[in-house]
Amino acid sequence: MPNQKRPLAFLLGISENLGFAAGNVALGLQKCMPGEDYDVLIYYSTLHDQDRAAFEKIPNVQLVPFEFDTDFSDSMLARIPEGSRFRDMNKLMCLCHFEAFALLSRYKSVVWLDADLGIQGNVKNITSFKPFGITSDSPWTVQENFARPIAGYDMDAPGWCTAVMVVHDELPHENLHKWCYEKAIEYASVLHNPDQGIINLAFQHFHITPSEMPYEVWQCVPRREQAGTALIVHFGDERKVWSDSNVFSAFPEWYRLHKEWLQLGGRDFDQHATMRARNPLTAFDELDILTGTAGRRWSAPTTDSAPSTYGRFYLGTRQLYFRMKFDHAPPGSVRRAGHELLRALGTRAGVVKPMVSTLSSGRPDVAFRLWGGLGDHLIAARYIRDLCAAVGDLKFDLFSSRPQFASWIFANVPNLNNIYNEYLEWHASYREYSLPIHLCEYIYLHLDQADCRRALGKNRALARICESIEYNRYLIAEHLGQQPFTDHTMALQMGLRGWNRYNLAHNMSGLPYGGHRLNLATDPTVLEKHDLLRDPYITVHNASDENFLINGVPMGHRQSTKLYPHFDGVVGLLQAQFPRIKIVHLGAANSRRIPGVDLDLRGMCNIQETAAMLSNSRLHLDVESGLVHLASCLGVKSCVLFGPTSLDYFAYNENVNIPPATCGNCWWLTRDWMMNCAKGYPIQKCLDDVRPVTIVNAIAADLRQATATDTVVRAEMVRKAG
């Protein structure tokens, strides 16, 4: 009995330098086609051992070493014209397209995928295009693939693009396989696009009517507006997702899968050889190279000397360097020559010495500008706590966009002098301080102050930290004044350095991170008030900032894309599995109602009562919000659902972090992302597709442990309460 054919194979053909790209495609298929029956066949000419090991960890992948017949490859290389990009053995791997026909003896359907693709959804329906599915290459014709017309063929017929194609075993696949290789040799001297040209001729020779696959769904290029919702996006020109910062920022799913590939042990792409300096992946080390201090930690000098020659050089040229965009200059340009000159001078100059002067008296020398919500203020408080610990007695004022939050968070900080309203007071007052510091998403020193060195002269530790901040300023140079519209790009850039939201300012400052916990005042009487001393409970929250601006207008009561629409299903499953654990709903009065909770406290707790509720919770369940940061400050684990915002950037490793089920990480790709899906879906699929059972399964072990130990803990709490 003959072997039964397998249903479906995806075929890619690569040379050694594209292992990372094929790995991304394979991981995309794995993520978007769970439970489907298919194989991924990777035909390769050569493959690095590191990539081989990574591929072997991806389900459904089969690695197939492939070499063309020697006579065929020799004939092709001899006939292809001098100067053609295909006159290279690695480039000839594009002719692996033809192996799709050979595979039809083992598979019912075979899908060819170029390696420079991004898989963005379940592509199983591609097999509905029969007998030969392919996308149009409009407005190009068959002739565009050849240097001259080929006799006997209609060269003005519409062309077809072979980046994505699906073939079925009802085709004359054995004849097609043989014929394609023969014609490749015959027409090698006039082929512009070898595989595509031959397959376009095959349609006419074998009288095959292509089944047109909609371009905007199955092979959409990044510049098209439909690229965000396409099932497959094709990075088919020189602007690859790994070589262009704009494309890189617009397709975070490719970046997320690439990080998974690296975690599997796969090799990274050659950033320096393939990327322009503008790309965020290669811009990181530009100033390290300029200063000649790459990888060096700042250390305190042994004498109280004035700024060195290098210090004057650096401070004098920094503004010019960035204003002229030397750090973004492409190779061969005049600005790149200037970059190389400054790099050579900087290498000879030595290391920066701290700035020296005398402390002032009267008002504090230092002022911090804070904006954002509760989470932003808590993260800033950790930084200021660690800064004060590192530099000693540092008095400071705060200018906060949320003075009510700041007053509570900094109530136990002895170094705080005064808190002011940032919106009303900052621009009118910051020049009166010796060292005004912008501490929001990143940290930035206002060094335009004539007396800023007065705050640093007697505090060498503070001077050293300020030097580190200035040294790392190049990392945020393109984002200054652009917040929050470039936050998405900045998060990707910082993520590649291993930095995240809560330690970014610390890392820019060379300041050790002192941990998540903060000394915050709570009001535990709220537990007795709501009869929560005796029974274990978890807290749940599903809200976003009603003051968030969309095109200058506050969100108010409008639905946010950050909210999870199925918390009622989670509540029902939790109550069935853990009937002894109460579920308490926290949040503002306008928070979205979650049906079925045991206790609804929306709008009924102030911030200190909310903190007390969180501090005694067995687990906090939430979307990415300020209460997650508050829970971490109180030592409470959270289960956090991520949708449009970045898991890599905002997540705490100690938490249970649920990734988006579809796409996700699209914050600030559009200005109204908080209200409307950036990809155009009528609902936020990133969260809507997360099943309640997935969440419950992720936290079940924590809740079982909490239930097992809770009897002793609660008895002690009741005893202390009298």
RADAGI-V695360 format. One record per residue. N is the residue number from 1. RES is the residue in one letter. PSI is psi as a letter, one per 20 degrees, with the letter a starting at -180 (NA if undefined). NEAR is the number of other C-alpha atoms within 12 Angstrom. Layout:
n=N res=RES psi=PSI near=NEAR
n=N res=RES psi=PSI near=NEAR
//
This chain:
n=1 res=M psi=p near=4
n=2 res=P psi=q near=6
n=3 res=N psi=p near=8
n=4 res=Q psi=p near=11
n=5 res=K psi=q near=19
n=6 res=R psi=q near=21
n=7 res=P psi=h near=25
n=8 res=L psi=p near=34
n=9 res=A psi=q near=42
n=10 res=F psi=p near=45
n=11 res=L psi=p near=46
n=12 res=L psi=q near=46
n=13 res=G psi=p near=46
n=14 res=I psi=q near=41
n=15 res=S psi=r near=32
n=16 res=E psi=h near=32
n=17 res=N psi=i near=28
n=18 res=L psi=k near=35
n=19 res=G psi=g near=40
n=20 res=F psi=h near=41
n=21 res=A psi=g near=43
n=22 res=A psi=h near=49
n=23 res=G psi=h near=54
n=24 res=N psi=g near=43
n=25 res=V psi=g near=48
n=26 res=A psi=g near=46
n=27 res=L psi=h near=41
n=28 res=G psi=g near=37
n=29 res=L psi=g near=38
n=30 res=Q psi=g near=31
n=31 res=K psi=h near=31
n=32 res=C psi=i near=27
n=33 res=M psi=l near=27
n=34 res=P psi=p near=18
n=35 res=G psi=i near=13
n=36 res=E psi=q near=20
n=37 res=D psi=o near=20
n=38 res=Y psi=r near=30
n=39 res=D psi=q near=31
n=40 res=V psi=o near=38
n=41 res=L psi=o near=37
n=42 res=I psi=o near=45
n=43 res=Y psi=p near=40
n=44 res=Y psi=q near=35
n=45 res=S psi=g near=28
n=46 res=T psi=q near=24
n=47 res=L psi=p near=29
n=48 res=H psi=q near=23
n=49 res=D psi=h near=16
n=50 res=Q psi=g near=22
n=51 res=D psi=h near=35
n=52 res=R psi=g near=30
n=53 res=A psi=h near=23
n=54 res=A psi=g near=32
n=55 res=F psi=h near=37
n=56 res=E psi=i near=25
n=57 res=K psi=i near=24
n=58 res=I psi=p near=32
n=59 res=P psi=q near=25
n=60 res=N psi=i near=27
n=61 res=V psi=p near=30
n=62 res=Q psi=p near=27
n=63 res=L psi=p near=34
n=64 res=V psi=o near=24
n=65 res=P psi=p near=22
n=66 res=F psi=p near=26
n=67 res=E psi=p near=24
n=68 res=F psi=q near=26
n=69 res=D psi=p near=12
n=70 res=T psi=g near=12
n=71 res=D psi=h near=14
n=72 res=F psi=g near=24
n=73 res=S psi=g near=27
n=74 res=D psi=g near=19
n=75 res=S psi=g near=25
n=76 res=M psi=g near=35
n=77 res=L psi=h near=27
n=78 res=A psi=h near=20
n=79 res=R psi=h near=24
n=80 res=I psi=p near=31
n=81 res=P psi=q near=20
n=82 res=E psi=p near=15
n=83 res=G psi=i near=12
n=84 res=S psi=p near=22
n=85 res=R psi=i near=18
n=86 res=F psi=j near=28
n=87 res=R psi=m near=27
n=88 res=D psi=p near=21
n=89 res=M psi=h near=28
n=90 res=N psi=g near=27
n=91 res=K psi=h near=27
n=92 res=L psi=i near=37
n=93 res=M psi=i near=34
n=94 res=C psi=h near=39
n=95 res=L psi=i near=45
n=96 res=C psi=i near=41
n=97 res=H psi=g near=42
n=98 res=F psi=h near=43
n=99 res=E psi=i near=39
n=100 res=A psi=h near=45
n=101 res=F psi=h near=39
n=102 res=A psi=h near=30
n=103 res=L psi=i near=35
n=104 res=L psi=i near=34
n=105 res=S psi=i near=29
n=106 res=R psi=i near=24
n=107 res=Y psi=q near=32
n=108 res=K psi=h near=30
n=109 res=S psi=q near=40
n=110 res=V psi=p near=46
n=111 res=V psi=p near=46
n=112 res=W psi=p near=46
n=113 res=L psi=p near=45
n=114 res=D psi=q near=41
n=115 res=A psi=h near=40
n=116 res=D psi=l near=38
n=117 res=L psi=q near=42
n=118 res=G psi=p near=54
n=119 res=I psi=p near=47
n=120 res=Q psi=j near=41
n=121 res=G psi=r near=33
n=122 res=N psi=o near=27
n=123 res=V psi=j near=36
n=124 res=K psi=h near=29
n=125 res=N psi=i near=20
n=126 res=I psi=h near=36
n=127 res=T psi=i near=32
n=128 res=S psi=i near=22
n=129 res=F psi=o near=27
n=130 res=K psi=q near=26
n=131 res=P psi=i near=31
n=132 res=F psi=o near=39
n=133 res=G psi=p near=36
n=134 res=I psi=q near=38
n=135 res=T psi=q near=33
n=136 res=S psi=q near=31
n=137 res=D psi=k near=30
n=138 res=S psi=q near=17
n=139 res=P psi=j near=15
n=140 res=W psi=q near=20
n=141 res=T psi=r near=24
n=142 res=V psi=h near=36
n=143 res=Q psi=h near=30
n=144 res=E psi=i near=29
n=145 res=N psi=i near=34
n=146 res=F psi=q near=31
n=147 res=A psi=h near=21
n=148 res=R psi=r near=19
n=149 res=P psi=q near=22
n=150 res=I psi=p near=25
n=151 res=A psi=p near=11
n=152 res=G psi=i near=9
n=153 res=Y psi=q near=23
n=154 res=D psi=n near=19
n=155 res=M psi=i near=24
n=156 res=D psi=j near=20
n=157 res=A psi=q near=22
n=158 res=P psi=q near=26
n=159 res=G psi=r near=33
n=160 res=W psi=q near=41
n=161 res=C psi=p near=42
n=162 res=T psi=j near=41
n=163 res=A psi=h near=42
n=164 res=V psi=p near=46
n=165 res=M psi=q near=46
n=166 res=V psi=p near=44
n=167 res=V psi=q near=46
n=168 res=H psi=q near=37
n=169 res=D psi=i near=31
n=170 res=E psi=i near=19
n=171 res=L psi=q near=31
n=172 res=P psi=m near=24
n=173 res=H psi=h near=31
n=174 res=E psi=g near=22
n=175 res=N psi=h near=21
n=176 res=L psi=g near=33
n=177 res=H psi=g near=30
n=178 res=K psi=g near=21
n=179 res=W psi=g near=25
n=180 res=C psi=g near=36
n=181 res=Y psi=h near=35
n=182 res=E psi=g near=22
n=183 res=K psi=h near=31
n=184 res=A psi=g near=39
n=185 res=I psi=g near=28
n=186 res=E psi=h near=21
n=187 res=Y psi=j near=30
n=188 res=A psi=h near=38
n=189 res=S psi=i near=28
n=190 res=V psi=j near=28
n=191 res=L psi=p near=35
n=192 res=H psi=g near=27
n=193 res=N psi=n near=34
n=194 res=P psi=g near=42
n=195 res=D psi=g near=40
n=196 res=Q psi=g near=39
n=197 res=G psi=g near=43
n=198 res=I psi=g near=44
n=199 res=I psi=h near=42
n=200 res=N psi=h near=44
n=201 res=L psi=h near=40
n=202 res=A psi=h near=35
n=203 res=F psi=g near=32
n=204 res=Q psi=g near=23
n=205 res=H psi=g near=20
n=206 res=F psi=j near=22
n=207 res=H psi=l near=17
n=208 res=I psi=p near=24
n=209 res=T psi=o near=21
n=210 res=P psi=q near=31
n=211 res=S psi=o near=24
n=212 res=E psi=p near=31
n=213 res=M psi=p near=33
n=214 res=P psi=p near=25
n=215 res=Y psi=g near=32
n=216 res=E psi=i near=25
n=217 res=V psi=g near=33
n=218 res=W psi=i near=43
n=219 res=Q psi=l near=44
n=220 res=C psi=p near=35
n=221 res=V psi=q near=33
n=222 res=P psi=h near=34
n=223 res=R psi=i near=22
n=224 res=R psi=q near=19
n=225 res=E psi=h near=17
n=226 res=Q psi=i near=24
n=227 res=A psi=h near=31
n=228 res=G psi=h near=39
n=229 res=T psi=i near=34
n=230 res=A psi=q near=31
n=231 res=L psi=h near=35
n=232 res=I psi=p near=44
n=233 res=V psi=p near=43
n=234 res=H psi=o near=42
n=235 res=F psi=m near=32
n=236 res=G psi=i near=27
n=237 res=D psi=a near=19
n=238 res=E psi=i near=17
n=239 res=R psi=m near=22
n=240 res=K psi=q near=33
n=241 res=V psi=h near=39
n=242 res=W psi=j near=40
n=243 res=S psi=j near=31
n=244 res=D psi=p near=27
n=245 res=S psi=h near=30
n=246 res=N psi=g near=25
n=247 res=V psi=g near=33
n=248 res=F psi=g near=32
n=249 res=S psi=h near=34
n=250 res=A psi=i near=37
n=251 res=F psi=m near=43
n=252 res=P psi=h near=39
n=253 res=E psi=h near=44
n=254 res=W psi=g near=42
n=255 res=Y psi=g near=42
n=256 res=R psi=g near=36
n=257 res=L psi=h near=32
n=258 res=H psi=h near=34
n=259 res=K psi=h near=28
n=260 res=E psi=g near=29
n=261 res=W psi=g near=34
n=262 res=L psi=h near=27
n=263 res=Q psi=h near=22
n=264 res=L psi=i near=24
n=265 res=G psi=j near=24
n=266 res=G psi=q near=34
n=267 res=R psi=q near=31
n=268 res=D psi=r near=33
n=269 res=F psi=r near=29
n=270 res=D psi=n near=19
n=271 res=Q psi=g near=24
n=272 res=H psi=h near=22
n=273 res=A psi=h near=15
n=274 res=T psi=i near=24
n=275 res=M psi=q near=27
n=276 res=R psi=q near=30
n=277 res=A psi=h near=31
n=278 res=R psi=h near=29
n=279 res=N psi=p near=34
n=280 res=P psi=h near=40
n=281 res=L psi=h near=38
n=282 res=T psi=i near=32
n=283 res=A psi=i near=37
n=284 res=F psi=g near=32
n=285 res=D psi=j near=29
n=286 res=E psi=g near=36
n=287 res=L psi=h near=37
n=288 res=D psi=g near=27
n=289 res=I psi=g near=27
n=290 res=L psi=g near=36
n=291 res=T psi=i near=35
n=292 res=G psi=k near=26
n=293 res=T psi=k near=25
n=294 res=A psi=p near=20
n=295 res=G psi=i near=14
n=296 res=R psi=p near=15
n=297 res=R psi=q near=21
n=298 res=W psi=q near=29
n=299 res=S psi=q near=20
n=300 res=A psi=p near=22
n=301 res=P psi=r near=20
n=302 res=T psi=i near=9
n=303 res=T psi=q near=13
n=304 res=D psi=m near=20
n=305 res=S psi=r near=18
n=306 res=A psi=r near=18
n=307 res=P psi=p near=26
n=308 res=S psi=r near=21
n=309 res=T psi=g near=19
n=310 res=Y psi=g near=27
n=311 res=G psi=g near=26
n=312 res=R psi=h near=20
n=313 res=F psi=g near=27
n=314 res=Y psi=g near=32
n=315 res=L psi=h near=27
n=316 res=G psi=h near=16
n=317 res=T psi=i near=23
n=318 res=R psi=g near=30
n=319 res=Q psi=g near=20
n=320 res=L psi=g near=18
n=321 res=Y psi=g near=29
n=322 res=F psi=h near=27
n=323 res=R psi=h near=16
n=324 res=M psi=i near=17
n=325 res=K psi=l near=26
n=326 res=F psi=h near=32
n=327 res=D psi=i near=40
n=328 res=H psi=j near=34
n=329 res=A psi=p near=27
n=330 res=P psi=q near=24
n=331 res=P psi=q near=21
n=332 res=G psi=i near=13
n=333 res=S psi=r near=17
n=334 res=V psi=g near=16
n=335 res=R psi=h near=23
n=336 res=R psi=h near=25
n=337 res=A psi=g near=18
n=338 res=G psi=h near=26
n=339 res=H psi=g near=33
n=340 res=E psi=h near=27
n=341 res=L psi=g near=19
n=342 res=L psi=h near=31
n=343 res=R psi=g near=31
n=344 res=A psi=g near=18
n=345 res=L psi=g near=21
n=346 res=G psi=h near=31
n=347 res=T psi=h near=23
n=348 res=R psi=i near=18
n=349 res=A psi=h near=22
n=350 res=G psi=a near=22
n=351 res=V psi=q near=32
n=352 res=V psi=p near=36
n=353 res=K psi=q near=35
n=354 res=P psi=q near=38
n=355 res=M psi=q near=37
n=356 res=V psi=p near=30
n=357 res=S psi=b near=23
n=358 res=T psi=q near=19
n=359 res=L psi=q near=27
n=360 res=S psi=r near=23
n=361 res=S psi=r near=13
n=362 res=G psi=c near=13
n=363 res=R psi=q near=22
n=364 res=P psi=q near=27
n=365 res=D psi=h near=37
n=366 res=V psi=p near=46
n=367 res=A psi=p near=40
n=368 res=F psi=p near=44
n=369 res=R psi=o near=44
n=370 res=L psi=p near=40
n=371 res=W psi=r near=34
n=372 res=G psi=a near=31
n=373 res=G psi=a near=29
n=374 res=L psi=g near=34
n=375 res=G psi=g near=34
n=376 res=D psi=h near=35
n=377 res=H psi=h near=40
n=378 res=L psi=g near=44
n=379 res=I psi=g near=44
n=380 res=A psi=h near=44
n=381 res=A psi=h near=48
n=382 res=R psi=g near=38
n=383 res=Y psi=g near=40
n=384 res=I psi=h near=47
n=385 res=R psi=g near=35
n=386 res=D psi=h near=32
n=387 res=L psi=g near=34
n=388 res=C psi=h near=27
n=389 res=A psi=h near=21
n=390 res=A psi=h near=25
n=391 res=V psi=i near=24
n=392 res=G psi=b near=18
n=393 res=D psi=o near=23
n=394 res=L psi=o near=32
n=395 res=K psi=q near=30
n=396 res=F psi=q near=33
n=397 res=D psi=q near=39
n=398 res=L psi=p near=45
n=399 res=F psi=o near=41
n=400 res=S psi=q near=37
n=401 res=S psi=i near=29
n=402 res=R psi=m near=28
n=403 res=P psi=h near=29
n=404 res=Q psi=h near=23
n=405 res=F psi=g near=34
n=406 res=A psi=h near=38
n=407 res=S psi=h near=30
n=408 res=W psi=g near=26
n=409 res=I psi=h near=37
n=410 res=F psi=j near=33
n=411 res=A psi=h near=23
n=412 res=N psi=j near=17
n=413 res=V psi=o near=29
n=414 res=P psi=h near=19
n=415 res=N psi=i near=26
n=416 res=L psi=p near=30
n=417 res=N psi=f near=24
n=418 res=N psi=q near=25
n=419 res=I psi=p near=30
n=420 res=Y psi=r near=31
n=421 res=N psi=o near=26
n=422 res=E psi=g near=29
n=423 res=Y psi=h near=20
n=424 res=L psi=h near=17
n=425 res=E psi=h near=21
n=426 res=W psi=g near=27
n=427 res=H psi=h near=18
n=428 res=A psi=i near=14
n=429 res=S psi=h near=24
n=430 res=Y psi=h near=33
n=431 res=R psi=i near=22
n=432 res=E psi=i near=25
n=433 res=Y psi=q near=38
n=434 res=S psi=h near=35
n=435 res=L psi=n near=39
n=436 res=P psi=p near=36
n=437 res=I psi=p near=36
n=438 res=H psi=o near=31
n=439 res=L psi=n near=39
n=440 res=C psi=d near=37
n=441 res=E psi=h near=41
n=442 res=Y psi=r near=43
n=443 res=I psi=p near=42
n=444 res=Y psi=p near=38
n=445 res=L psi=p near=37
n=446 res=H psi=n near=30
n=447 res=L psi=j near=28
n=448 res=D psi=j near=19
n=449 res=Q psi=p near=20
n=450 res=A psi=h near=16
n=451 res=D psi=k near=25
n=452 res=C psi=h near=32
n=453 res=R psi=i near=34
n=454 res=R psi=h near=27
n=455 res=A psi=i near=38
n=456 res=L psi=i near=31
n=457 res=G psi=g near=29
n=458 res=K psi=i near=24
n=459 res=N psi=n near=29
n=460 res=R psi=h near=32
n=461 res=A psi=g near=32
n=462 res=L psi=h near=40
n=463 res=A psi=g near=38
n=464 res=R psi=g near=33
n=465 res=I psi=g near=38
n=466 res=C psi=h near=42
n=467 res=E psi=g near=36
n=468 res=S psi=g near=36
n=469 res=I psi=g near=33
n=470 res=E psi=h near=34
n=471 res=Y psi=g near=41
n=472 res=N psi=j near=37
n=473 res=R psi=h near=33
n=474 res=Y psi=h near=36
n=475 res=L psi=h near=39
n=476 res=I psi=j near=34
n=477 res=A psi=g near=31
n=478 res=E psi=i near=25
n=479 res=H psi=i near=24
n=480 res=L psi=p near=24
n=481 res=G psi=j near=16
n=482 res=Q psi=i near=17
n=483 res=Q psi=q near=22
n=484 res=P psi=j near=27
n=485 res=F psi=h near=25
n=486 res=T psi=j near=28
n=487 res=D psi=h near=35
n=488 res=H psi=g near=40
n=489 res=T psi=g near=38
n=490 res=M psi=h near=41
n=491 res=A psi=h near=41
n=492 res=L psi=g near=41
n=493 res=Q psi=g near=35
n=494 res=M psi=h near=33
n=495 res=G psi=h near=30
n=496 res=L psi=i near=25
n=497 res=R psi=i near=24
n=498 res=G psi=j near=17
n=499 res=W psi=q near=26
n=500 res=N psi=a near=31
n=501 res=R psi=g near=40
n=502 res=Y psi=i near=40
n=503 res=N psi=j near=39
n=504 res=L psi=g near=38
n=505 res=A psi=h near=42
n=506 res=H psi=g near=36
n=507 res=N psi=h near=30
n=508 res=M psi=h near=38
n=509 res=S psi=i near=35
n=510 res=G psi=k near=32
n=511 res=L psi=p near=33
n=512 res=P psi=p near=22
n=513 res=Y psi=p near=28
n=514 res=G psi=j near=22
n=515 res=G psi=r near=24
n=516 res=H psi=h near=31
n=517 res=R psi=p near=25
n=518 res=L psi=q near=34
n=519 res=N psi=n near=25
n=520 res=L psi=p near=33
n=521 res=A psi=p near=25
n=522 res=T psi=r near=26
n=523 res=D psi=n near=21
n=524 res=P psi=i near=26
n=525 res=T psi=i near=20
n=526 res=V psi=h near=25
n=527 res=L psi=g near=33
n=528 res=E psi=h near=21
n=529 res=K psi=h near=17
n=530 res=H psi=j near=22
n=531 res=D psi=l near=20
n=532 res=L psi=j near=31
n=533 res=L psi=h near=30
n=534 res=R psi=h near=26
n=535 res=D psi=q near=31
n=536 res=P psi=q near=36
n=537 res=Y psi=q near=38
n=538 res=I psi=q near=42
n=539 res=T psi=q near=43
n=540 res=V psi=q near=49
n=541 res=H psi=p near=47
n=542 res=N psi=m near=42
n=543 res=A psi=r near=41
n=544 res=S psi=r near=37
n=545 res=D psi=o near=34
n=546 res=E psi=i near=24
n=547 res=N psi=i near=21
n=548 res=F psi=p near=25
n=549 res=L psi=p near=22
n=550 res=I psi=o near=23
n=551 res=N psi=k near=14
n=552 res=G psi=i near=11
n=553 res=V psi=p near=15
n=554 res=P psi=q near=19
n=555 res=M psi=g near=24
n=556 res=G psi=c near=23
n=557 res=H psi=j near=19
n=558 res=R psi=q near=25
n=559 res=Q psi=p near=29
n=560 res=S psi=q near=38
n=561 res=T psi=i near=40
n=562 res=K psi=i near=41
n=563 res=L psi=q near=40
n=564 res=Y psi=p near=43
n=565 res=P psi=i near=32
n=566 res=H psi=k near=29
n=567 res=F psi=h near=36
n=568 res=D psi=h near=28
n=569 res=G psi=h near=24
n=570 res=V psi=g near=34
n=571 res=V psi=g near=33
n=572 res=G psi=g near=23
n=573 res=L psi=h near=26
n=574 res=L psi=g near=34
n=575 res=Q psi=h near=24
n=576 res=A psi=h near=18
n=577 res=Q psi=h near=21
n=578 res=F psi=m near=27
n=579 res=P psi=h near=21
n=580 res=R psi=i near=23
n=581 res=I psi=o near=34
n=582 res=K psi=q near=35
n=583 res=I psi=o near=41
n=584 res=V psi=p near=42
n=585 res=H psi=o near=39
n=586 res=L psi=r near=40
n=587 res=G psi=r near=39
n=588 res=A psi=r near=26
n=589 res=A psi=h near=22
n=590 res=N psi=j near=24
n=591 res=S psi=q near=27
n=592 res=R psi=p near=32
n=593 res=R psi=p near=29
n=594 res=I psi=o near=33
n=595 res=P psi=q near=21
n=596 res=G psi=i near=23
n=597 res=V psi=q near=30
n=598 res=D psi=h near=29
n=599 res=L psi=o near=27
n=600 res=D psi=o near=26
n=601 res=L psi=k near=30
n=602 res=R psi=p near=27
n=603 res=G psi=j near=20
n=604 res=M psi=i near=23
n=605 res=C psi=p near=28
n=606 res=N psi=a near=24
n=607 res=I psi=h near=31
n=608 res=Q psi=h near=27
n=609 res=E psi=h near=29
n=610 res=T psi=g near=39
n=611 res=A psi=h near=40
n=612 res=A psi=g near=32
n=613 res=M psi=g near=45
n=614 res=L psi=g near=45
n=615 res=S psi=h near=36
n=616 res=N psi=j near=37
n=617 res=S psi=q near=38
n=618 res=R psi=h near=40
n=619 res=L psi=q near=42
n=620 res=H psi=p near=46
n=621 res=L psi=p near=45
n=622 res=D psi=r near=44
n=623 res=V psi=r near=43
n=624 res=E psi=o near=46
n=625 res=S psi=r near=40
n=626 res=G psi=h near=34
n=627 res=L psi=h near=42
n=628 res=V psi=g near=48
n=629 res=H psi=h near=41
n=630 res=L psi=g near=43
n=631 res=A psi=g near=43
n=632 res=S psi=h near=37
n=633 res=C psi=h near=36
n=634 res=L psi=j near=31
n=635 res=G psi=k near=28
n=636 res=V psi=p near=33
n=637 res=K psi=q near=37
n=638 res=S psi=q near=43
n=639 res=C psi=o near=43
n=640 res=V psi=p near=45
n=641 res=L psi=p near=48
n=642 res=F psi=p near=44
n=643 res=G psi=e near=44
n=644 res=P psi=h near=45
n=645 res=T psi=r near=42
n=646 res=S psi=p near=41
n=647 res=L psi=g near=35
n=648 res=D psi=h near=38
n=649 res=Y psi=h near=34
n=650 res=F psi=i near=39
n=651 res=A psi=q near=34
n=652 res=Y psi=p near=33
n=653 res=N psi=h near=19
n=654 res=E psi=i near=20
n=655 res=N psi=r near=28
n=656 res=V psi=o near=32
n=657 res=N psi=o near=31
n=658 res=I psi=o near=39
n=659 res=P psi=r near=35
n=660 res=P psi=q near=37
n=661 res=A psi=h near=31
n=662 res=T psi=p near=36
n=663 res=C psi=d near=45
n=664 res=G psi=r near=44
n=665 res=N psi=l near=46
n=666 res=C psi=j near=44
n=667 res=W psi=p near=41
n=668 res=W psi=j near=32
n=669 res=L psi=h near=32
n=670 res=T psi=q near=26
n=671 res=R psi=i near=24
n=672 res=D psi=k near=29
n=673 res=W psi=h near=34
n=674 res=M psi=h near=36
n=675 res=M psi=h near=35
n=676 res=N psi=p near=28
n=677 res=C psi=p near=35
n=678 res=A psi=h near=35
n=679 res=K psi=i near=34
n=680 res=G psi=j near=23
n=681 res=Y psi=q near=22
n=682 res=P psi=h near=14
n=683 res=I psi=r near=26
n=684 res=Q psi=n near=36
n=685 res=K psi=h near=33
n=686 res=C psi=h near=37
n=687 res=L psi=h near=37
n=688 res=D psi=h near=30
n=689 res=D psi=i near=27
n=690 res=V psi=p near=29
n=691 res=R psi=q near=27
n=692 res=P psi=h near=26
n=693 res=V psi=h near=23
n=694 res=T psi=g near=26
n=695 res=I psi=g near=37
n=696 res=V psi=g near=33
n=697 res=N psi=h near=20
n=698 res=A psi=h near=25
n=699 res=I psi=i near=32
n=700 res=A psi=g near=26
n=701 res=A psi=g near=18
n=702 res=D psi=g near=26
n=703 res=L psi=h near=34
n=704 res=R psi=g near=23
n=705 res=Q psi=g near=17
n=706 res=A psi=g near=27
n=707 res=T psi=h near=27
n=708 res=A psi=h near=18
n=709 res=T psi=i near=17
n=710 res=D psi=h near=25
n=711 res=T psi=g near=19
n=712 res=V psi=g near=16
n=713 res=V psi=g near=20
n=714 res=R psi=h near=25
n=715 res=A psi=g near=17
n=716 res=E psi=h near=15
n=717 res=M psi=g near=21
n=718 res=V psi=g near=18
n=719 res=R psi=g near=12
n=720 res=K psi=h near=12
n=721 res=A psi=i near=16
n=722 res=G psi=NA near=9
//
